[in-house]
């Protein structure tokens, strides 16, 4: 059975409370429930993790080697700043799909740059938490 790591970055632990006009009212628990149901449907195992700390995200990505067949990553603000996260994705060579709840291209111009996207096989943004389900389908298709 294929294994997918779903990794969330900074401030995503505050979903449901943080800027609901941008991110909606769904919580990380809602993301987990949605992903569990989709994973059952796709016959894949998932592991969910979150950190607000860049170095921890790098460690989690590196630790995914030989454990996971793919990664779904919402790196939050680190998407636009972290060469270290990009390098970790490249170094592990684990297929990664970048996901964002909001459409980063309809927001501030600094959010239009994605270092994660340079290393990811694809990007899904702007569909709320449904983006995680779409990413699970995409990564499962890619690794099968």
Secondary structure, 3 states (H helix, E strand, C coil): CCEEEEEECCCHHHCCCCCHHHHCCCCHHHHHHHHHHHHHHHCCEEEEEECCCHHHHHHHHHHCCCCCCEEEEECHHHHHCCHHHHHHHHHHCCEEEEEECCCHHHCCHHHHCCHHHHHCCEEEECCCCHHHHHHHHHHHHHHC
